[in-house]
Amino acid sequence: MVTGTTPRTLFGYSSRARNAVDQPISYLMALALTQPDLISLAAGFVDYDTLPGVDTDTLMHEILSDPAASKAALQYGRTQGLTELRELAYQHLAKCDGISPADYPGNPDCVALTTGSQQLLHLLADLLIDPGDIVITAWPSYFVYTGALSVFGACVRSVDIDEQGIVPEKLDALLATIAEEGNLHRVKMLYTCTHHQNPTGITLSAERRPQLLDIVKKYSTDHRILLLEDNAYRELTYQGEAPVSIKSFDTTNEHVALLHTFSKPFAPGLKTGYGLLPADLCEKAMMLKDGRDFGSANLSQHLLLRALQNGAFEKQVNTLRDAYTKKRDAMLGALDEYLGDFMPKETRWTHPTGGLYVWLTLPESIDTSRHGPLFKRAVELGMLYVPGDYCYPADPTRTVPKNQIRLSFGVPTVEQNREGVRLLAQAIKDVAGV
Amino acid sequence: MVTGTTPRTLFGYSSRARNAVDQPISYLMALALTQPDLISLAAGFVDYDTLPGVDTDTLMHEILSDPAASKAALQYGRTQGLTELRELAYQHLAKCDGISPADYPGNPDCVALTTGSQQLLHLLADLLIDPGDIVITAWPSYFVYTGALSVFGACVRSVDIDEQGIVPEKLDALLATIAEEGNLHRVKMLYTCTHHQNPTGITLSAERRPQLLDIVKKYSTDHRILLLEDNAYRELTYQGEAPVSIKSFDTTNEHVALLHTFSKPFAPGLKTGYGLLPADLCEKAMMLKDGRDFGSANLSQHLLLRALQNGAFEKQVNTLRDAYTKKRDAMLGALDEYLGDFMPKETRWTHPTGGLYVWLTLPESIDTSRHGPLFKRAVELGMLYVPGDYCYPADPTRTVPKNQIRLSFGVPTVEQNREGVRLLAQAIKDVAGV
């Protein structure tokens, strides 16, 4: 929060600055800071207890006590990132999809390392969106990205999801409608979080993956529409085999940008994400990144290279899977226990096989929004959630539901997850008058 | 460098992507990589030998072996950066200007930490520049920023400098001309590197500092024009007392953004810069940064906090001053020795009191540009320089001189600085036919 008097004369702000608004989540973060005793099932941070301090300590010392390695890591890096880490990241993507790197789309020169995957998400919007251009997202979708898109003046249109993710027929119908409206040339991108989606925890089914790609290709007549596959939660799969990426079907590396991060599966403090992009898009993205920062934190990249090389990364992923499985199970168990009997025809929640989020739908009569009675009562009782309406983009053709909630089980302990859900259930019953 | 076939159908690029061009410096960097035996007096990197590996090792271990400190550093940070580091950064700025923090413009809440100072430079352009807006720079100026400005469609107008920096009367005259043209409402910013400027090494004189601020205020009639004071080389002062910042005269914290970095005085691999901004501008900048990355590398910030606390930062600055003084003296001595007799009326160079650059002006008949005979001959002989024409913005009202050279003494050793200058002098004499 910035303090100071507001001078009388403004600066001459750009159209983008005038479009920028405070992220609604800022209010929740401020609330959590002023009331630290609140149990927050709202934060998208990661589990504290499992952060890899010991391995990071060992690997940092390996780098910094070796004069040559130390100098390489403390000097400027390259805009696109450390070559050796880009190679291992590419191999990791291929391995996630069970494909030999030799047969995987693209190559390590099409991998870019960025300041978290958020920077790459933002760069791709910067590359493609002029005011009035159309971005298609799921309904609901990752709200921080929706906020970033609004800065560029994007017009968001959205597609329904069911328990298997985006419904291909609905995507096709939406694009057909936009084409009929004469606006297909304005459609720049389909944004989709394909594994354990933020905010719902839903994973796009295996069958639908090539279908979405085919639809995007079918409508790429004026220009290629980018299929932006945000796979931030790919490694955090707790149950069953995760389906392969949409990218794996983009054999010529022309249509899909696949984004991963080291924040969720290793450590956010290193602030390093990456993506495998079509070659021409990668080249353009790096031109923009040159002007932005000519390269993200180089020391972080050297650390991550060693973590991938010596197995610390894989070990950490396994540790996280165990820890988050327990937390997920605690949250789902508590939902069963405390809300299992509550208006069961109208109350339901997702059962994610990974990620950090459970999506709770309540009867339509219960307003979950920040200014509604439930939010106030939940805070009074001592817990915090993300109102579901935060997660819907401003699609001019739709009305935002106000009876949903995003719950994150990543940060609170097992006990806090149970207690947070108990308090939420109490608040729900209080405002419903049962 | 990105490889791959170019698909037939393009993506639908934004106006900013279409404005983006390869930085000319990319060619030099690629050349240096393919011919590693070249002595490069071109790179803007920092001295390798003095990079603070040992201190960084010690401080990292302090953080990472302490469970609480480790978890705080490996978790997500805040968009604006670590509070305690912003406080120390503010105190450092006040100390550089010899003013008590209690009396310094602004406060720590107006300090933002970014992915190098480059990100903050870029954010400020993003905040202020719509296509056709005017940015005033020195002639010549820091070329990476000029490239970034071009992405936003800025129209650059430039002001002459002499050995004391930007000439106030010329700035006033330029703004008067722009006002007469009816375009004062399009002037968003004056960008100036005030200490040991990149590319000339020239420092703005003490007398001119409040004058520039007064001129910017005088023309801030339609809106506040931002005076962007890039002080990346502030700590790298080798001789005499550096004048106080322009910021120190902006007592109400309304007109000047003062940018510093930890890259030049400590370690670029941490990729952390910062700025003290007017409160309203800082708030807007953080809204845009939310969408870009919601915070730079948090671990780097925790490390720098300890480096400032325990004196490692100050020690490193002193080490660098000693090392760079020797390098600067080697370069200046070699210029005297090898070019002292060469067409002395038309050959001259700057004698910087700090920073990393010497600016060499040759007779107008000698074309120093990348496609001219001198550049080719210098590479043949085994050295690399930055052609001076790279450092001039595309001001539509001016013709770019092609008889100048930027020399960097930071990366090469003392011996390489001498040898590089010897080879350059030989190349100059070869193409001049003497």
Chai-1 contact restraints between the chains, C-beta under 6 A:
chainA,res_idxA,chainB,res_idxB,connection_type,confidence,min_distance_angstrom,max_distance_angstrom,comment,restraint_id
A,V2,B,D109,contact,1.0,0.0,6.0,A-B,restraint_1
A,V2,B,A279,contact,1.0,0.0,6.0,A-B,restraint_2
A,V2,B,C282,contact,1.0,0.0,6.0,A-B,restraint_3
A,V2,B,E283,contact,1.0,0.0,6.0,A-B,restraint_4
A,T3,B,D109,contact,1.0,0.0,6.0,A-B,restraint_5
A,G4,B,A279,contact,1.0,0.0,6.0,A-B,restraint_6
A,T6,B,D280,contact,1.0,0.0,6.0,A-B,restraint_7
A,P7,B,E254,contact,1.0,0.0,6.0,A-B,restraint_8
A,T9,B,H223,contact,1.0,0.0,6.0,A-B,restraint_9
A,T9,B,R224,contact,1.0,0.0,6.0,A-B,restraint_10
A,L10,B,H223,contact,1.0,0.0,6.0,A-B,restraint_11
A,F11,B,H223,contact,1.0,0.0,6.0,A-B,restraint_12
A,F11,B,R224,contact,1.0,0.0,6.0,A-B,restraint_13
A,F11,B,L226,contact,1.0,0.0,6.0,A-B,restraint_14
A,F11,B,L281,contact,1.0,0.0,6.0,A-B,restraint_15
A,G12,B,K188,contact,1.0,0.0,6.0,A-B,restraint_16
A,G12,B,H223,contact,1.0,0.0,6.0,A-B,restraint_17
A,S14,B,L128,contact,1.0,0.0,6.0,A-B,restraint_18
A,S14,B,I129,contact,1.0,0.0,6.0,A-B,restraint_19
A,S14,B,D130,contact,1.0,0.0,6.0,A-B,restraint_20
A,S15,B,D130,contact,1.0,0.0,6.0,A-B,restraint_21
A,R16,B,D126,contact,1.0,0.0,6.0,A-B,restraint_22
A,A17,B,L127,contact,1.0,0.0,6.0,A-B,restraint_23
A,A17,B,K284,contact,1.0,0.0,6.0,A-B,restraint_24
A,A20,B,M287,contact,1.0,0.0,6.0,A-B,restraint_25
A,A20,B,L288,contact,1.0,0.0,6.0,A-B,restraint_26
A,Q23,B,D290,contact,1.0,0.0,6.0,A-B,restraint_27
A,F45,B,Y76,contact,1.0,0.0,6.0,A-B,restraint_28
A,Y48,B,K71,contact,1.0,0.0,6.0,A-B,restraint_29
A,L51,B,K71,contact,1.0,0.0,6.0,A-B,restraint_30
A,L51,B,L74,contact,1.0,0.0,6.0,A-B,restraint_31
A,G53,B,L64,contact,1.0,0.0,6.0,A-B,restraint_32
A,G53,B,S70,contact,1.0,0.0,6.0,A-B,restraint_33
A,T56,B,L64,contact,1.0,0.0,6.0,A-B,restraint_34
A,D57,B,L64,contact,1.0,0.0,6.0,A-B,restraint_35
A,D57,B,S65,contact,1.0,0.0,6.0,A-B,restraint_36
A,M60,B,M60,contact,1.0,0.0,6.0,A-B,restraint_37
A,L64,B,G53,contact,1.0,0.0,6.0,A-B,restraint_38
A,L64,B,T56,contact,1.0,0.0,6.0,A-B,restraint_39
A,L64,B,D57,contact,1.0,0.0,6.0,A-B,restraint_40
A,S65,B,D57,contact,1.0,0.0,6.0,A-B,restraint_41
A,S70,B,G53,contact,1.0,0.0,6.0,A-B,restraint_42
A,K71,B,Y48,contact,1.0,0.0,6.0,A-B,restraint_43
A,K71,B,L51,contact,1.0,0.0,6.0,A-B,restraint_44
A,A73,B,G269,contact,1.0,0.0,6.0,A-B,restraint_45
A,L74,B,L51,contact,1.0,0.0,6.0,A-B,restraint_46
A,L74,B,A267,contact,1.0,0.0,6.0,A-B,restraint_47
A,L74,B,G269,contact,1.0,0.0,6.0,A-B,restraint_48
A,Q75,B,P268,contact,1.0,0.0,6.0,A-B,restraint_49
A,Q75,B,G269,contact,1.0,0.0,6.0,A-B,restraint_50
A,Y76,B,F45,contact,1.0,0.0,6.0,A-B,restraint_51
A,Y76,B,P268,contact,1.0,0.0,6.0,A-B,restraint_52
A,D109,B,V2,contact,1.0,0.0,6.0,A-B,restraint_53
A,D109,B,T3,contact,1.0,0.0,6.0,A-B,restraint_54
A,T115,B,T115,contact,1.0,0.0,6.0,A-B,restraint_55
A,T115,B,D293,contact,1.0,0.0,6.0,A-B,restraint_56
A,G116,B,D293,contact,1.0,0.0,6.0,A-B,restraint_57
A,Q118,B,D293,contact,1.0,0.0,6.0,A-B,restraint_58
A,Q119,B,D293,contact,1.0,0.0,6.0,A-B,restraint_59
A,H122,B,G291,contact,1.0,0.0,6.0,A-B,restraint_60
A,H122,B,R292,contact,1.0,0.0,6.0,A-B,restraint_61
A,D126,B,R16,contact,1.0,0.0,6.0,A-B,restraint_62
A,L127,B,A17,contact,1.0,0.0,6.0,A-B,restraint_63
A,L128,B,S14,contact,1.0,0.0,6.0,A-B,restraint_64
A,I129,B,S14,contact,1.0,0.0,6.0,A-B,restraint_65
A,D130,B,S14,contact,1.0,0.0,6.0,A-B,restraint_66
A,D130,B,S15,contact,1.0,0.0,6.0,A-B,restraint_67
A,G147,B,G291,contact,1.0,0.0,6.0,A-B,restraint_68
A,A148,B,G291,contact,1.0,0.0,6.0,A-B,restraint_69
A,V151,B,G291,contact,1.0,0.0,6.0,A-B,restraint_70
A,K188,B,G12,contact,1.0,0.0,6.0,A-B,restraint_71
A,H223,B,T9,contact,1.0,0.0,6.0,A-B,restraint_72
A,H223,B,L10,contact,1.0,0.0,6.0,A-B,restraint_73
A,H223,B,F11,contact,1.0,0.0,6.0,A-B,restraint_74
A,H223,B,G12,contact,1.0,0.0,6.0,A-B,restraint_75
A,R224,B,T9,contact,1.0,0.0,6.0,A-B,restraint_76
A,R224,B,F11,contact,1.0,0.0,6.0,A-B,restraint_77
A,L226,B,F11,contact,1.0,0.0,6.0,A-B,restraint_78
A,E254,B,P7,contact,1.0,0.0,6.0,A-B,restraint_79
A,A267,B,L74,contact,1.0,0.0,6.0,A-B,restraint_80
A,P268,B,Q75,contact,1.0,0.0,6.0,A-B,restraint_81
A,P268,B,Y76,contact,1.0,0.0,6.0,A-B,restraint_82
A,G269,B,A73,contact,1.0,0.0,6.0,A-B,restraint_83
A,G269,B,L74,contact,1.0,0.0,6.0,A-B,restraint_84
A,G269,B,Q75,contact,1.0,0.0,6.0,A-B,restraint_85
A,G269,B,N298,contact,1.0,0.0,6.0,A-B,restraint_86
A,G269,B,L299,contact,1.0,0.0,6.0,A-B,restraint_87
A,L270,B,L299,contact,1.0,0.0,6.0,A-B,restraint_88
A,K271,B,A297,contact,1.0,0.0,6.0,A-B,restraint_89
A,A279,B,V2,contact,1.0,0.0,6.0,A-B,restraint_90
A,A279,B,G4,contact,1.0,0.0,6.0,A-B,restraint_91
A,D280,B,T6,contact,1.0,0.0,6.0,A-B,restraint_92
A,L281,B,F11,contact,1.0,0.0,6.0,A-B,restraint_93
A,C282,B,V2,contact,1.0,0.0,6.0,A-B,restraint_94
A,E283,B,V2,contact,1.0,0.0,6.0,A-B,restraint_95
A,K284,B,A17,contact,1.0,0.0,6.0,A-B,restraint_96
A,M287,B,A20,contact,1.0,0.0,6.0,A-B,restraint_97
A,L288,B,A20,contact,1.0,0.0,6.0,A-B,restraint_98
A,D290,B,Q23,contact,1.0,0.0,6.0,A-B,restraint_99
A,G291,B,H122,contact,1.0,0.0,6.0,A-B,restraint_100
A,G291,B,G147,contact,1.0,0.0,6.0,A-B,restraint_101
A,G291,B,A148,contact,1.0,0.0,6.0,A-B,restraint_102
A,G291,B,V151,contact,1.0,0.0,6.0,A-B,restraint_103
A,R292,B,H122,contact,1.0,0.0,6.0,A-B,restraint_104
A,D293,B,T115,contact,1.0,0.0,6.0,A-B,restraint_105
A,D293,B,G116,contact,1.0,0.0,6.0,A-B,restraint_106
A,D293,B,Q118,contact,1.0,0.0,6.0,A-B,restraint_107
A,D293,B,Q119,contact,1.0,0.0,6.0,A-B,restraint_108
A,A297,B,K271,contact,1.0,0.0,6.0,A-B,restraint_109
A,A297,B,A297,contact,1.0,0.0,6.0,A-B,restraint_110
A,A297,B,S300,contact,1.0,0.0,6.0,A-B,restraint_111
A,N298,B,G269,contact,1.0,0.0,6.0,A-B,restraint_112
A,L299,B,G269,contact,1.0,0.0,6.0,A-B,restraint_113
A,L299,B,L270,contact,1.0,0.0,6.0,A-B,restraint_114
A,S300,B,A297,contact,1.0,0.0,6.0,A-B,restraint_115
